[in-house]
């Protein structure tokens, strides 16, 4: 009897391997009773669908859409989108994650067209669309960038001929706002032109895409070279390329500049795509890129000018990447405000200096420098997490206004217009 059962199963396996059987249910009682610890593949094939899955003891493995994905069973129970587990109106989880058995396993799994059904020990059924699983799997996210970008040096940006957006179009139309934000997301800088050269109108432009972030410099800042604050920006000296507010735990996301008046010479603004420079480091010296993304540093701002008393400290590596796909999302580079390096052991610090020198060399390549003369009426938006800025020295009276924007609100506005951000 045992021999005949085994022969029958071997015949079924041969049929499966020859493609004669496209789906074999997990609950084949004869097979399970004979080999209770075995793991079985399940195939579903059609002209439009090719799906294979395997139920392991501690996870579920799915092959679909050229992806091999692995899902923990607790994850599959936790992300259930049934009415009792998830509020589809508020897009919030109702399930108490802490109540899920950490050793949970589904009783049954089956596929109906493009939907997988997991039945749990208490009878609850969770259903997942295959494409949803691909989109939300760890393996799927590893292959996906959070925000598409075009990396640039001066020549690439100039050849792209990215247009500025007219003030009225920007304020009054969704199309103008969307075009502006698309350029900003792709290049990290964008311009609005024909803006009346006043602080009030600059504020109006900024509020079109975000809440204004109030900082130690106020809500809207207005400055000349009067050294009214303890910062080199309030002078007429040249400024090397840098990230602003590296001494904040979260550096300001977006910076807005509007030159209201300049009676003198010089003062051009320098813009450098920090992500382009970092990409060059990654290609030429990946171990140095890795070091710059791992070593935490302190940046510090100490101010003691009149009533302005501040001592700010921010901590983080120069290059910040998402751990799952290594996508760069923030460069924290400011040689002015970098504090004493006391967070790096002696046997690492020299290698860090070497890596920092490599990045600095890329940032300072002349071909990576895009210079622009800010003039009344043209407002510049800078992604402070990506594009470094500086300026050349100047003479005469120069009056600027601007502000910082909350990054979350800028990205929120972009997503509501259908952009990937």
N, C-alpha and C positions, 0 to 999 in steps of 0.2 A: 504493500500500500504506500509506504513512504517513498519507495523508488518511483512509483507511477506519478505521485504528486510532484516529485522533483523533475521528472522528465517533462511533465506538462508545463511547469514553470520555465524550464530551459527553452521549450518551444516558444512560449510567449515572449521571452527575452529576445530570442532570435527574430521573431516577428517585429518586435519593437525596434531592434537595431536595423532591420531592413526597411523601416519606415511604414510597416503594415499597420502598426498601432500608433495613433497620434496622441492618445490620452489614456493613461492607466490610473485609475483612482487610487488614492493613498490607502483606502480602506479595503484593499484586496485581502480578505480574511485569511485565505490559504497562505498567501505569501507572507503576511505579517506574522502568522503563527509559526511559520517555518523559520523565518529569519527576523525575529523581533527587534534586533538592534541595527538592522540594515537601514541605509539611507537611499531613497529612490528618487530618480528624476521623473518629472511629469512634463509631457510635451503637448503643446497645442499649436498646430500649424494650419495655416490657410493662406490664401493669396494676399490677404491684408495683414495677417498677424502671425508672428513667429515668436512664441513665448515658451520658455522652459523654466521650471522652478524645482527647487529641492528643499525639503523640510529637514533641517538639522535639529539636533536636540536643543541647542541654545540660540538658534537664529534661523531666519528664512532667507534663502538665496534665490534671486530672480535674474534670469537672463532675458533681456528684452530691449529692443531698439539699440542694438550694438552696445549695450551696457551690461555689466555683471554687477549686481547690487546685493548687498547684505543688510538685512534689517533685524535688529534685536526684537524679540517678541514683546518686551515691555514697551518699546518704541511704537510698535504696531498697535498695541492696545491704547497707549497714551494719546495717539494722534487720531483716534476714531472721530469721524465727523457726523456721527448719528446725533439725533435731536437731544438725546439725554446726555451726551458727552461734549457737545459743542454748540454754542449759540451762533447760528448763522447770521443773525441780525447784527450782533455786536462784534462778530468775528473773535470771540473769546472762548477759551476752554472752560467747560463746566465740570469736567471730570476732575476728581481729586487724585492727582498723580500719585501721591503718597499712599493711596489705598490700593494701588495695583500690586498684585503679588509679583515679587521680583523673579520668581521661578515660573511665571505663567507660560503656558504653551497652548496653542489652539487645538481644539478637539478635531476639527475638520478644516480643510482648505479646498475651495474649488473655484474654478474660473467660469464665468458666464460672459461670453463675447470678450469685452475688454475690461471687465470688472472682476477683481479678486474678492472672495468672501472668506472671512476668517470667523469661525464659530468658536467662542471661548468656553471654558468649563462651566460657567454659570448660564450658558445659553445665549449670551449677548453676541450679536453679529456685527462685525465691522466690515465695511466694504471700501475698497480702494480702486480707483481708476488707474490703469497701468501707466498712463502718461503722467498722472499726478505723482506716482511713486518715482518715476524717472526724474521728474523735475525736483523733487524734494529729497532724494536720496543723497547720502554723502558723496557717493561716486559721481552722481550727476553734478553736484555743486563744485566738485574738484575741477570739472571741465568748463565751468562757467565763470565769467567775470561778473562782478557786481556792477561795475560801471564801465562801459566801453569808452575808450579814449584814443585820441590821435596824438602820439608823442611827436614833439617837434623841436627842431633847432630854428635859427633865424630864417634860413632859406626855405625850409618846409613851411613855416607859418606864412611867410610873405607870398610864396607861390600859391598857397591855398586861397589867398585873397578873401579872407573871411570878412563879410560886410558888417559894418556897425548897424545898429537898429535905430531908426528915427524915434525921437522922444515921444511924439504923439502916437505913433504906431505902437510903441512899446507900452504906453499907458492905456490905450483905448481898444486894442485888439488882442484876441487870444493868439492869433497867428504871429503877431510881432513878438509877443512874450515867449511863445514856444520857440521861435527861431533864435531868439536871444539865448534862451536856456539851453537849447541844443548845442549852440556854439560854445557856451560856457562849459558844459559838461564834457565836450570833446576835447577842447583845447586848454581849459583852465583859466582863460581870460575872455572877456567880452566887453564891447563898448556900446554905450548909448550916446548918440550925438544930437546936437541942436537943443541941449538942455539949457534953460536960462541959468546964467552963472550966479546962483544964489544958494545959500545953505538950505533954504526952504525947499527949493526945487530938487536939490540933491537928495534930501530926505524923502521927498515924494517918490523919486525914482527907486530908492533903496527899498521903501516899504511895498513896492509893487511885487517883490518876490519873497520878502521875508520880514520877520520881526527884527528890529534893530537890537543888537546885543549891547546892553549897557555894561561898561567895564570901569576900571579905575580911571580911564581917560574920559569918562562921561558917555553920553548917548551919541550925540553927533559931536565930533571934534573939529576944531577950527584952529589952525596953527600957522605961525610964521617962524622965522629963524630968531626967536627972542629968548631961547633957552628957558622958557617958562616951566618946562618939566625936565626931570632928570634923565633925559634921553637924547641921544645924538640926533634923532630925527628932528628935534627942535633947534637945529643949527643949520648953517649953510654948507656944511662939510659933505664930502662924498660919502655914500653909504655902499658898502659891499653887499652882494646878494645875500638874502637872509629870509628866514621864516619869521613872521611876527608872533609875538606873545608865546614864545617857546617856554616861558616861565609860568604859563598857566598849565594846570593839569590837563586841560583840553585846549590846545591853542585855538584861537578864533578861526572860524571856518572860512569866511569870505571877507575880503576887505574892499572898501569902496573909496576911490580917490576922485576928486574933482578940483582941478586948479582954477581958482576963481580969478586970479590976477598974478602976473609976473612982469615986473618992470626991471629987466636985467638980462643977463646972459646965463647959459648953462642950464643945469637943472633937469636934464633929460632923465626919464625913468628907465631903469634897466629891468628886463623881465627874462627869466631863465626857467625853462621847463625842468624842474627837479626830477620828475619821473623819467624824462629822456636821459638825463645824466646818470641816474641810478640804473637804468637799463643797460647803459654802456658798461658800468661797473659789473653788473650781473653777467654780461657776456664775456668780459675780459678777465675778471677775477671773482668768480662766484663765491669763493671762500671768504673774500673780503666783504661782499654784499651780505653774506650770512652773518658775519661778525657785527656789522653795522646794524643789523636787524635784531640782534640778541642783547647787546651790551647796553644796560640802562645808564643814562646820564642825568645829571641835574642841570637845569637852567635857572638862573636867578635874576631877579630885578630888585634892586635896592634904591629907593628914592627918598631924599630928604631935602625937598625944595619948598620953602614956605609952608603952606598947609598940606602939601602933598607928601604924606608919610606912608610908604608902602614897602613891603618886603614879600615878594612873591617867589615861589619855588615850584617848578614843574619837573616831573620825572618821566623819562621814556627814552627809547633808543632813537638814533638818528633816522633810521628807516623802519617804518611800521607796516607789517604785512598781515593779511588774514592767514591764520595757521593752516586752513584746509586747502587753499589753492595758491598760496604764496603771492597773491595779488597785493601790490603796494598801494596803500591808501593814504599814507601821511609821511612827509619828510619833515623832520624837526631839525633844521640846520640854522644855527645862528652862532657864529664865532664870537660875537660881542657879548652875548648873554650866557654863554656856557659857563657853568660854575666850576669850582674845583672838582677835578675828577677823583673822587674818593669812593666810587662804587665799583671800581674795576681792580682786580688783583694784579700784582706787579708782573706776573708772567703772561698777562693778557694785554696790558695797557700799551706795550710797544706795538703789538700787532694791530691794536685799535688805531693808533696814530698812523700806521702805514695805510690802513683801510680808509681812514678819514682823509689822508692826503690824496689817495686815488680818486675819491669822490670829489674832493675840492678841485682837483685837476680837471675833471670832466665839467664841473660847474663853471669853471673859469675859461673854458675854451672859447676863443673869440667867436667861432662859428655858432656857438650856442646862445649868444647874447642878442636879444632883441631890444633895440632902443626905441623909445617913443617919446615925443615931446607932448606933454600934457598941456592942453590949452583950454581956455574958458569955453564951456558948452559941450565938452566931450568927457563923459564920465566913464571911468575904468573900473571894472569888477575883476578881482583877482581871487582865484582859489588858493587861499593861504596854506592849505594842506599839500599843495602840489607845486605851484609856481612861486619861485623866489623872486623878490624884487629888491631893487636898490636905486641909487640915483647918482648922477655926477654932481660935483660941487657947483654952486651958482653964485651969481652976484645980484645985487639989487633986492627989491622988495618982492617976496613970493608968498602968496596966500593960498592955502589949501584947506579944503574941508572934506569930511568923509565920515565913515563909521565902519563898525564891524557888524556882520550879519550872522544870525544863528544858522548853522549849517543844516540842521534838521529841517528847518522851515523852507530853505531854498530847495532841498531835495524833495520835500513834500509837494511844493508847487510844481516841480518838474514831473513828478509821478502822476499828479492829478491831470496833467496835460498829455499823458500817455507816453512819457519818455522813460527810458530805463536809467534809474539812478539809485 
